[in-house]
Amino acid sequence: MVNLTISLDENLVKQARIKAIQEGTSLSAKVREMLAAYVRQDLPSTPLAIPKLPTSGSGGLMPGIDPCSNRSMFDAMDADMDISNLK
């Protein structure tokens, strides 16, 4: 953990400490919670779409796709998207 020094109004800190105690927590925990919520606001709210890779009838990848190669995977995704757009 990192210690952070900030300047706050003394009365605000007293009121916040009292409220945190009433909630069964600490002011430090509440600040961590609020800071984490603040950071999460910048994250996308919808999950990222994972593209489907072309597979064979048995469920494995189509022949010629190397799962250890990013370029091979990207090329396979691009090729699949091009084919699906033609339908």
LUMNUTOR-102043 format. One record per residue (C-alpha): residue number from 1; residue in one letter; x, y, z. Coordinates in Angstrom, 3 decimals, m for minus. Example, Ala and Ser with C-alpha at 12.3 -4.5 7.8 and 13.67 -1.06 7.14 Angstrom:
  pos  code        c1        c2        c3
    1     a    12.300    m4.500     7.800
    2     s    13.670    m1.060     7.140
END
This chain:
  pos  code        c1        c2        c3
    1     m     0.000     0.000     0.000
    2     v     1.002     3.583    m0.605
    3     n     0.522     6.386     1.898
    4     l    m0.993     9.505     0.357
    5     t    m1.038    12.943     1.957
    6     i    m3.999    15.132     1.034
    7     s    m5.375    18.396     2.434
    8     l    m8.995    18.283     3.600
    9     d   m11.269    20.413     5.732
   10     e   m10.906    19.321     9.367
   11     n   m14.676    19.237    10.024
   12     l   m15.249    17.168     6.903
   13     v   m12.683    14.603     8.062
   14     k   m14.264    14.414    11.539
   15     q   m17.747    13.890    10.075
   16     a   m16.425    11.299     7.631
   17     r   m14.628     9.377    10.401
   18     i   m17.805     9.292    12.499
   19     k   m19.864     8.065     9.555
   20     a   m17.275     5.400     8.683
   21     i   m17.288     4.140    12.294
   22     q   m21.093     4.007    12.223
   23     e   m20.843     1.887     9.073
   24     g   m18.310    m0.418    10.722
   25     t   m15.402     0.584     8.531
   26     s   m12.536     3.066     8.466
   27     l   m12.117     6.337     6.660
   28     s    m9.125     4.881     4.796
   29     a   m11.272     1.988     3.552
   30     k   m13.989     4.389     2.398
   31     v   m11.447     6.556     0.530
   32     r   m10.005     3.431    m1.178
   33     e   m13.536     2.341    m2.133
   34     m   m14.449     5.763    m3.553
   35     l   m11.159     6.065    m5.426
   36     a   m11.644     2.606    m6.965
   37     a   m15.191     3.572    m8.040
   38     y   m13.816     6.782    m9.562
   39     v   m11.257     4.835   m11.598
   40     r   m13.851     2.274   m12.755
   41     q   m15.911     5.076   m14.330
   42     d   m13.333     5.232   m17.120
   43     l   m13.658     1.526   m17.899
   44     p   m16.065     0.444   m20.626
   45     s   m19.456    m0.441   m19.163
   46     t   m20.164    m3.093   m21.774
   47     p   m18.007    m6.185   m22.045
   48     l   m15.716    m6.382   m25.029
   49     a   m17.006    m8.514   m27.887
   50     i   m14.792   m11.530   m28.470
   51     p   m14.737   m12.351   m32.165
   52     k   m15.496   m15.892   m33.270
   53     l   m12.676   m17.729   m34.979
   54     p   m13.428   m20.026   m37.882
   55     t   m13.680   m23.586   m36.627
   56     s   m13.986   m26.958   m38.232
   57     g   m16.988   m29.226   m37.717
   58     s   m15.281   m30.899   m34.750
   59     g   m14.942   m27.582   m32.898
   60     g   m11.205   m27.078   m33.393
   61     l    m9.620   m24.278   m35.365
   62     m    m9.628   m24.537   m39.124
   63     p    m6.455   m25.999   m40.667
   64     g    m3.719   m23.432   m41.237
   65     i    m4.529   m21.313   m38.149
   66     d    m1.656   m21.286   m35.689
   67     p    m3.049   m20.611   m32.177
   68     c     0.444   m19.574   m31.039
   69     s     0.660   m16.798   m33.645
   70     n    m1.182   m13.518   m33.121
   71     r    m0.826   m12.709   m36.826
   72     s    m2.376   m16.054   m37.796
   73     m    m5.279   m15.488   m35.397
   74     f    m5.883   m11.909   m36.602
   75     d    m5.742   m12.999   m40.235
   76     a    m8.266   m15.764   m39.506
   77     m   m10.622   m13.300   m37.798
   78     d   m10.314   m10.833   m40.691
   79     a   m10.925   m13.575   m43.261
   80     d   m13.994   m14.798   m41.343
   81     m   m15.415   m11.264   m41.193
   82     d   m14.874   m10.799   m44.931
   83     i   m16.656   m14.084   m45.703
   84     s   m19.600   m13.316   m43.400
   85     n   m20.092    m9.894   m45.005
   86     l   m20.555   m11.554   m48.396
   87     k   m23.481   m13.702   m47.274
END
